[in-house]
Amino acid sequence: MFTGIVEAMGTVVDLEDLGSTRRFNIQVPEFAGELSLGDSVSVDGVCLTVAGLIDTGFLVEVIGPTLKRTLTGTYVEGVIVNLERALRMSDGINGHIVQGHVDTVGHVMSSARDGESWILDFSIPEAVLSETIEHGSISLNGVSLTVSELLGEKGVRIGLIPHTRAHTNLGRLMPGDPVNVEGDLIGKYVSRILTSRGNT
């Protein structure tokens, strides 16, 4: 489990496509020496297992379903990714509960500066949008964000403070760029319970 508070940005290197599996290293000097084999790390919001260790980072292996559902299948050498190590029982939850189970891919519709902050509109598929509320939480590329506004059936509006823009890859996004999307866990459970009881 994660909180959506990005610890560092890493760089994807040494990509290998092996049929239905993709293997690559992620360089992250900030905490490379603190990782162990089998650790879970959120990579742009995708929970991946540390399958190998290198001096400056770690190796991951991604299989078919994850490659199809997330951005991991589109990565090229040099891509910058958001990283967060798994939550420990003694840690505080500074963002919100993020499982690292990406639901879908959304896209940036627009990006505009508003004083010192930035306003970004994202298109979000209906399956996630229907479980999202204004001022609720959503994870985009593994970043815990507050939904500033629901844009009807189109998506959500997010405000980025300077710190988040500078310390995550969201600050590099341009209109049309894709993002990994994980909806709010509470919204998913509420939706599932209501559906099972015959409510729409």
C-alpha positions as MATLAB code, in Angstrom:
seq = 'MFTGIVEAMGTVVDLEDLGSTRRFNIQVPEFAGELSLGDSVSVDGVCLTVAGLIDTGFLVEVIGPTLKRTLTGTYVEGVIVNLERALRMSDGINGHIVQGHVDTVGHVMSSARDGESWILDFSIPEAVLSETIEHGSISLNGVSLTVSELLGEKGVRIGLIPHTRAHTNLGRLMPGDPVNVEGDLIGKYVSRILTSRGNT';
ca = [
       0.000    0.000    0.000;
       1.100    3.574   -0.706;
       0.003    7.114    0.133;
       0.591    8.917   -3.146;
       3.411   11.039   -1.731;
       6.246   10.785   -4.260;
       9.692   10.252   -2.711;
      11.806   10.723   -5.809;
      11.782   10.725   -9.584;
      13.668    7.950  -11.337;
      14.866    7.291  -14.877;
      13.951    4.216  -16.943;
      16.993    2.539  -18.550;
      18.023   -0.798  -20.108;
      14.633   -1.776  -21.507;
      14.163   -5.368  -22.672;
      11.026   -6.726  -24.342;
      10.734  -10.474  -23.747;
       7.519  -11.598  -25.405;
       4.730  -10.962  -22.895;
       7.174   -9.585  -20.302;
       9.027   -6.288  -20.152;
      12.120   -5.794  -18.027;
      13.837   -2.507  -17.220;
      16.003   -0.793  -14.643;
      15.063    2.355  -12.797;
      17.848    4.648  -11.668;
      17.066    6.323   -8.356;
      20.225    7.214   -6.391;
      18.136    8.809   -3.617;
      17.193    5.460   -2.053;
      18.787    2.758   -4.220;
      20.916    1.473   -1.349;
      17.890    1.086    0.933;
      15.995   -1.402   -1.253;
      15.851   -5.179   -0.878;
      14.776   -7.906   -3.282;
      11.018   -8.378   -3.146;
      10.251   -4.837   -1.986;
       7.246   -3.105   -3.503;
       7.740    0.250   -5.207;
       5.116    2.436   -6.838;
       6.326    3.374  -10.318;
       4.028    6.080  -11.709;
       1.356    4.583   -9.471;
       1.933    0.960  -10.507;
       2.916   -1.402   -7.690;
       5.993   -3.274   -8.951;
       8.327   -5.738   -7.243;
      12.055   -5.156   -6.952;
      13.360   -8.133   -8.982;
      17.013   -7.104   -8.951;
      19.360   -4.513   -7.518;
      21.869   -2.269   -9.298;
      24.267    0.288   -7.844;
      22.035    3.238   -8.666;
      18.578    1.672   -8.592;
      16.588   -1.487   -9.177;
      15.200   -3.898  -11.772;
      11.508   -4.605  -12.389;
       9.644   -7.091  -14.560;
       6.190   -6.244  -15.907;
       3.790   -8.823  -17.371;
       0.939   -8.695  -19.902;
      -2.087   -7.410  -17.930;
      -0.085   -4.587  -16.338;
       1.524   -3.669  -19.666;
      -1.920   -3.349  -21.255;
      -3.577   -1.414  -18.435;
      -0.795    1.045  -17.586;
       1.870    3.239  -19.165;
       4.605    0.673  -18.486;
       4.145   -0.775  -21.968;
       4.881    2.600  -23.558;
       8.043    3.538  -21.667;
      11.173    4.353  -23.658;
      14.742    4.880  -22.490;
      15.096    8.020  -20.401;
      11.456    8.357  -19.307;
      11.110   10.024  -15.887;
       8.848    8.184  -13.423;
       7.433    8.966   -9.990;
       8.591    6.617   -7.222;
       7.304    5.777   -3.757;
       8.295    2.887   -1.522;
       5.570    0.843    0.165;
       4.043    2.181    3.358;
       5.340    0.788    6.639;
       2.965    0.222    9.565;
       4.733    2.967   11.517;
       4.343    5.567    8.739;
       1.718    8.283    8.677;
      -0.703    8.608    5.761;
       0.000   12.063    4.365;
      -1.868   11.542    1.088;
      -4.625    8.939    0.780;
      -4.802    5.146    0.525;
      -3.300    4.151   -2.825;
      -3.098    0.453   -3.698;
      -0.840    0.726   -6.711;
      -3.507   -1.048   -8.772;
      -4.014    1.277  -11.733;
      -7.580    1.273  -13.068;
      -7.083    2.919  -16.421;
      -5.181    5.524  -18.431;
      -6.402    9.128  -18.684;
      -5.100   12.054  -20.709;
      -4.281   15.718  -20.157;
      -6.896   17.907  -21.817;
      -5.399   21.270  -20.889;
      -2.743   22.883  -18.718;
      -2.638   26.527  -17.692;
      -0.741   28.610  -15.177;
      -2.776   30.351  -12.473;
      -0.469   32.641  -10.536;
       2.072   30.389   -8.801;
       0.003   27.252   -9.329;
      -1.081   25.285  -12.400;
      -4.551   24.070  -13.362;
      -4.748   20.797  -15.293;
      -7.832   19.150  -16.756;
      -7.738   15.374  -17.259;
     -10.058   13.149  -19.241;
     -10.997   10.169  -17.067;
     -12.951    7.122  -18.301;
     -16.475    6.822  -16.917;
     -15.719    3.694  -14.866;
     -13.455    5.752  -12.584;
     -15.200    9.101  -12.983;
     -18.475    7.658  -11.666;
     -16.738    6.788   -8.382;
     -15.015   10.174   -8.045;
     -16.323   13.117   -6.038;
     -15.487   16.805   -5.958;
     -12.845   17.489   -3.283;
     -12.227   13.757   -3.072;
      -8.961   11.983   -3.855;
      -7.521   10.527   -7.030;
      -4.092    9.153   -7.929;
      -2.494   10.298  -11.193;
       0.911    8.795  -12.016;
       1.055    7.737   -8.389;
       0.511   11.241   -6.999;
      -2.211   11.765   -4.393;
      -4.313   14.681   -5.628;
      -7.484   16.475   -4.605;
     -10.205   16.800   -7.229;
     -10.831   20.541   -7.525;
     -13.801   20.144   -9.848;
     -15.703   17.500  -11.782;
     -15.963   18.379  -15.473;
     -19.295   16.739  -16.181;
     -18.791   13.452  -18.016;
     -15.387   14.507  -19.346;
     -13.046   14.264  -16.386;
     -11.542   16.188  -13.492;
      -9.747   19.433  -12.784;
      -6.647   19.377  -10.600;
      -4.626   22.219   -9.108;
      -0.870   21.709   -8.761;
       1.086   23.634   -6.163;
       4.678   24.576   -7.108;
       6.166   21.815   -4.907;
       4.160   19.033   -6.562;
       4.920   20.387  -10.014;
       8.653   20.544   -9.282;
       8.993   17.195   -7.494;
       6.845   14.919   -9.681;
       6.610   14.248  -13.399;
       3.195   15.955  -13.486;
       5.095   19.195  -14.046;
       6.316   17.816  -17.388;
       2.871   16.978  -18.761;
       1.531   18.551  -21.925;
      -1.983   18.377  -23.460;
      -2.537   14.924  -24.917;
      -0.077   13.179  -22.576;
      -1.338    9.987  -20.867;
      -1.363    9.323  -17.117;
      -1.982    6.266  -14.959;
      -5.232    6.654  -13.015;
      -6.271    4.943   -9.791;
      -9.650    5.876   -8.402;
     -10.412    6.357   -4.725;
     -10.626    3.040   -2.849;
     -13.600    4.133   -0.736;
     -15.530    5.120   -3.854;
     -14.895    1.689   -5.364;
     -16.250   -0.139   -2.325;
     -19.323    2.084   -2.071;
     -20.032    1.581   -5.785;
     -19.618   -2.185   -5.511;
     -21.899   -2.458   -2.477;
     -24.636   -0.353   -4.077;
     -24.412   -2.288   -7.346;
     -24.662   -5.639   -5.563;
     -27.833   -4.393   -3.865;
     -29.406   -3.416   -7.167;
     -28.858    0.334   -6.908;
     -27.625    2.304   -9.928;
];
